[in-house]
Amino acid sequence: MENSSKTVVVGMSGGVDSAVSALLLKEQGYNVIGLFMDNWEEKDDSGVCTATEDFEDVKRVCSLLNIPYYSVNFSKQYWDRVFTHFLEEYRKNRTPNPDVLCNREIKFGPFLDYAKMLGADMIATGHYCKVEKNGDYYYLKKAKDKNKDQSYFLNQLSQEQLSHVIFPLADMCKDEVRRIAEAHNLSNAKKKDSTGVCFIGERNFKKFLQNYIPAKRGDIVDTEGNKVGEHDGVLYYTLGQRKGLGIGGKSGGNGDRWFVLSKDASTNTLVVSQGEDDALFSSSLIAREFNWIPHKPTQNNFDCLAKFRYRQPDQKVSVTIDGDDVKIVFKDRQRAITCGQYVVLYDESENCLGGGVIDEVFFD
């Protein structure tokens, strides 16, 4: 086979996507090595170390595929490069996205370096997205399965990182992946997809965060300044949040559901409203720390498409580049745009143009 002399190290998570990725690459003739990353050393709320369980799934899959596998601990790198930033952003009353940073700083950073030590020509992951080379540049594109497309989370990757990765699931849909896993008797064929924050999984997020940032109770007030309840700390809430406020059915309201309208860290006050949430809809934003793929545009003003959160339908926007600031004006007003999250740009050909951190939001 033409790929028999090439070695690919696959990032194995214990899930079905990375397992099928390894299977497909082996069928294509690559020398495949499985590498499991342990990025977080802590048990979940039920006292179970999920990393141990996931690695057992990796071992079962790799043994069935007859490929070598290893485990590497990147918990220190994760703490230094991702988690400290995560906590800093929350202390600033912002809402970070650690999944994006984890991809740039861990999965395509130390992981890539370690894979090279194992003799890798390339690395591969189970992400649903595409990478294509055109001339001297590598382009990040949406996957065939638009419901699973994960290019949003890879918006910070560099040309160097994109040049070393294969995405075997680029042209596959999730149901097809599961069918392949079942047909080859992979033990994790029916394992459910992981959700929640990348390093803590499915646990009580507020309870987790309180271990690192002490709770500071304060007042929940309506738009007129009337106290309607108490909160555990404004940083634990997000704009537009409706659940977990503990003020349902309060007297004096109009009967509609309450939602978080704004947060005032200086007074430790959570402002809520009921019914129509027009006040949450903004007109534009400024993003910074922008990473352009494959390179910075030659024009400082252009129209394109944008996502402000994962799985959001593409939104039409106008972009103005002013030094390190990227101003993005929305064609249609957007709900609950949150500082600390990422705005990711796309063109009509489904190329990801890159992304940046939302730093300011405007409501005029």
Residue pairs with C-beta under 8 A, 6 or more apart in sequence:
1 28
1 29
2 29
3 28
3 29
3 30
4 29
4 30
4 31
5 31
6 30
6 31
6 121
6 122
7 30
7 31
7 32
7 33
7 118
7 119
7 120
7 121
7 122
8 25
8 30
8 31
8 32
8 33
8 120
8 121
8 122
8 123
8 124
8 166
9 32
9 33
9 34
9 35
9 115
9 118
9 120
9 122
9 123
9 124
10 18
10 21
10 22
10 25
10 32
10 33
10 34
10 35
10 123
10 124
10 125
11 18
11 35
11 37
11 107
11 111
11 123
11 124
11 125
11 126
12 18
12 19
12 22
12 34
12 35
12 36
12 58
12 61
12 62
12 69
13 36
13 37
13 54
13 58
13 126
13 194
14 36
14 53
14 54
14 55
14 56
14 57
14 58
14 188
14 191
15 54
15 57
15 126
15 188
15 191
15 193
15 194
16 126
16 177
16 178
16 181
16 186
16 188
16 189
16 190
16 191
17 126
17 127
17 128
17 169
17 177
18 125
18 126
19 57
19 61
19 126
19 181
19 186
19 188
20 126
20 168
20 169
20 177
20 180
20 181
20 186
21 124
21 125
21 126
21 167
21 168
21 169
22 32
22 34
22 61
22 62
22 65
22 67
22 124
23 65
23 180
23 181
23 184
23 186
24 168
24 169
24 180
25 32
25 124
25 166
25 168
26 32
26 65
26 67
32 65
32 67
33 67
33 68
33 69
33 70
33 115
33 118
33 120
34 58
34 61
34 62
34 67
34 68
34 69
34 70
35 69
35 70
35 71
35 72
35 111
35 114
35 115
35 118
36 54
36 55
36 58
36 69
36 70
36 71
36 72
37 71
37 72
37 74
37 106
37 107
37 111
38 51
38 55
38 71
38 72
38 73
38 74
38 75
39 74
39 75
39 77
39 78
39 102
39 106
39 198
39 199
40 51
40 75
40 78
40 199
40 200
41 51
41 73
41 75
42 49
42 200
43 49
43 50
44 50
44 200
44 201
44 202
44 203
45 203
45 204
45 207
50 201
55 71
57 187
57 188
57 191
58 69
58 71
59 69
60 187
60 188
61 186
61 187
61 188
62 68
62 69
64 184
64 185
64 186
64 187
70 118
72 111
72 114
74 106
74 110
74 111
77 105
77 106
77 109
77 110
78 102
78 105
78 106
78 199
81 101
81 105
81 106
81 109
82 98
82 101
82 102
82 105
82 106
82 199
83 98
83 199
85 96
85 98
85 101
86 96
86 98
86 101
87 212
87 213
89 95
89 96
89 340
90 96
90 209
90 213
90 235
91 213
91 235
92 265
92 340
93 234
93 235
93 263
93 265
94 338
94 339
94 340
95 238
95 239
95 338
95 339
95 340
95 341
96 340
96 341
97 153
97 340
97 341
97 342
98 197
98 198
98 199
99 153
99 197
99 198
100 153
100 154
100 155
100 156
100 342
100 355
101 156
102 198
102 199
103 153
103 154
103 156
103 157
104 156
104 157
104 158
104 161
107 125
108 123
108 157
108 161
108 164
108 165
109 161
111 123
112 123
112 161
112 164
115 123
122 164
122 165
122 166
123 164
123 165
123 166
124 165
124 166
124 167
124 168
125 165
125 167
126 168
126 169
127 143
127 150
127 153
127 154
127 167
127 169
128 143
128 145
128 148
128 149
128 150
128 167
128 169
128 170
128 172
128 174
129 140
129 141
129 142
129 143
129 149
129 150
129 151
129 154
129 167
129 170
129 352
130 140
130 141
130 142
130 143
130 151
130 167
130 170
130 171
131 138
131 139
131 140
131 141
131 162
131 165
131 166
131 167
131 170
132 138
132 139
132 141
133 139
133 163
137 159
137 294
137 295
138 159
138 162
138 163
138 293
138 294
139 162
139 293
139 294
139 351
139 352
140 151
140 154
140 155
140 157
140 162
140 293
140 351
140 352
141 151
141 170
141 349
141 350
141 351
141 352
142 149
142 151
142 346
142 350
142 352
143 149
143 150
143 151
143 167
143 169
143 170
143 171
144 170
144 171
144 172
144 173
145 169
145 172
145 173
145 174
147 174
147 311
148 173
148 174
150 310
151 344
151 346
151 352
152 307
152 310
152 311
152 342
152 344
152 352
152 355
153 310
154 352
155 291
155 293
155 342
155 344
155 352
155 354
155 355
156 291
156 342
156 355
157 291
157 293
158 291
159 293
159 294
159 295
162 293
169 177
178 189
178 190
181 188
181 189
182 189
182 190
194 201
194 202
195 201
195 202
196 202
196 203
196 205
197 205
200 208
206 232
206 236
206 244
209 235
209 236
210 232
210 233
210 236
213 233
213 235
214 233
215 232
215 233
215 236
216 233
216 268
217 230
217 231
217 232
217 233
218 230
218 231
218 233
218 234
218 267
218 268
218 269
218 270
219 227
219 229
219 230
219 231
219 268
219 269
219 270
220 227
220 228
220 229
220 230
220 231
220 245
220 247
220 269
220 270
220 271
220 272
221 227
221 228
221 269
221 270
221 271
221 272
222 228
222 253
222 271
222 272
222 273
222 274
223 261
223 271
223 273
223 279
226 252
228 247
228 250
228 252
228 253
228 258
228 272
229 245
229 246
229 247
229 250
230 246
231 237
231 245
231 270
233 268
234 263
234 264
234 265
234 268
234 269
234 270
235 263
235 265
237 244
237 245
237 260
237 263
237 270
238 260
238 336
238 338
239 260
239 261
239 262
239 263
239 280
239 336
239 337
239 338
240 259
240 260
240 277
240 280
240 335
240 336
241 259
241 260
242 257
242 258
242 259
242 260
245 258
245 259
245 260
245 272
247 258
247 272
248 257
248 258
250 258
253 274
254 274
254 275
255 274
256 274
256 275
257 274
257 275
258 272
258 273
258 274
259 272
259 273
259 274
259 277
259 280
260 270
260 271
260 272
261 271
261 272
261 273
261 277
261 279
261 280
262 271
263 269
263 270
263 271
264 270
264 271
273 279
277 335
279 363
280 335
280 336
281 333
281 334
281 335
281 363
282 330
282 333
282 334
282 337
282 361
282 362
282 363
283 329
283 330
283 333
283 362
283 363
283 364
284 327
284 328
284 329
284 330
284 361
284 362
285 327
285 328
285 337
285 343
285 358
285 359
285 360
285 361
285 362
286 325
286 326
286 327
286 328
286 358
286 359
286 360
286 362
287 325
287 326
287 328
287 342
287 343
287 355
287 356
287 357
287 358
287 359
288 324
288 325
288 326
288 356
288 357
288 359
289 324
289 356
289 357
290 324
290 326
290 354
290 355
290 356
291 354
291 355
291 356
292 353
292 354
293 351
293 352
293 353
293 354
296 321
297 321
297 353
300 320
300 321
300 322
301 318
301 319
301 320
301 321
302 318
302 319
303 316
303 317
303 318
303 319
304 317
304 319
304 345
304 346
304 347
304 348
304 353
305 314
305 315
305 316
305 317
305 345
305 346
305 347
305 348
306 314
306 315
306 316
306 317
306 328
306 330
306 343
306 344
306 345
306 346
307 314
307 315
307 343
307 344
307 346
308 315
308 334
308 337
308 341
308 343
308 358
309 341
314 346
315 330
315 331
315 332
315 334
316 330
316 331
316 332
317 328
317 329
317 330
317 331
317 345
318 328
318 329
318 331
319 326
319 327
319 328
319 329
319 345
320 326
320 327
320 328
320 329
326 356
328 343
328 345
337 358
337 361
338 358
338 361
339 358
339 359
339 360
339 361
340 357
340 358
341 357
341 358
342 355
342 356
342 357
342 358
343 355
343 356
343 358
344 352
344 354
344 355
345 352
345 353
345 354
345 355
346 352
346 353
347 353
